[in-house]
Amino acid sequence: MRIALLIVAVAVSAPALAADASKPATAQPGADKDRLICHREVPIGSLIASRKVCLTKSEWEARARDGNEEARKLVYDNQTKPSGQ
């Protein structure tokens, strides 16, 4: 009885799943970069305090790029100086 019910459920849902898969995605190319993405940031050393930061995707990418550049500069500056100076 359970197997028959399972077969009927799969048979009924198959056309609905096939119809959803046949629809092409209609995403606008510029809309993805304008969408707001929110993250909760916790300051270092705090377990309680946090703040919500909402930026667009392009702003998050710029923020990550700037942070990576600062880290790269820090590593490069420490490697090029003679020890003890």
C-alpha positions in Angstrom: 0.0 0.0 0.0 2.8 2.4 0.9 4.7 1.6 -2.3 1.6 2.3 -4.4 1.0 5.6 -2.6 4.7 6.6 -3.2 4.4 5.7 -6.9 1.3 7.8 -7.3 2.9 10.7 -5.5 6.0 10.6 -7.8 3.8 10.2 -10.9 1.7 13.2 -10.0 4.7 15.5 -9.1 6.8 14.5 -12.2 5.0 16.8 -14.7 5.2 19.8 -12.3 9.0 19.3 -11.8 9.5 19.0 -15.5 7.6 22.2 -16.2 9.8 24.1 -13.7 13.0 22.8 -15.2 12.0 23.8 -18.7 11.6 27.5 -17.8 14.7 29.6 -18.7 16.3 31.8 -16.1 15.3 35.4 -16.7 17.8 37.2 -14.5 18.9 40.7 -15.4 22.7 41.0 -15.6 23.0 44.2 -13.6 20.4 43.3 -11.0 22.7 40.8 -9.2 25.3 43.5 -8.4 22.6 45.9 -7.0 21.1 43.4 -4.6 21.7 44.1 -1.0 23.5 41.4 1.0 23.5 41.6 4.8 26.1 40.1 7.2 26.3 40.3 10.9 29.8 41.5 12.1 31.1 40.7 15.5 34.0 42.9 16.7 37.2 41.1 17.7 37.2 40.2 21.4 33.4 40.5 21.8 31.0 37.6 22.0 27.9 39.8 22.5 28.2 43.0 20.5 27.4 42.7 16.9 26.1 44.9 14.1 24.3 44.2 10.9 26.1 45.5 7.7 24.1 45.7 4.4 26.0 46.4 1.2 25.5 45.6 -2.4 27.4 42.7 -4.0 29.8 45.1 -5.7 30.5 47.0 -2.5 31.2 43.7 -0.7 33.7 42.8 -3.5 35.4 46.2 -3.2 35.6 45.8 0.5 37.2 42.4 0.2 39.6 43.7 -2.5 40.7 46.6 -0.3 41.2 44.3 2.7 43.3 41.9 0.6 45.4 44.8 -0.8 46.1 46.0 2.8 47.1 42.5 3.9 49.4 42.2 0.9 51.0 45.5 1.6 51.6 44.5 5.2 53.3 41.2 4.3 55.3 42.9 1.5 56.5 45.7 3.7 57.6 43.3 6.4 59.5 41.1 4.0 61.5 43.9 2.2 62.9 45.6 5.3 66.1 44.4 6.8 65.8 42.7 10.2 66.1 45.0 13.2 65.0 48.2 11.5 
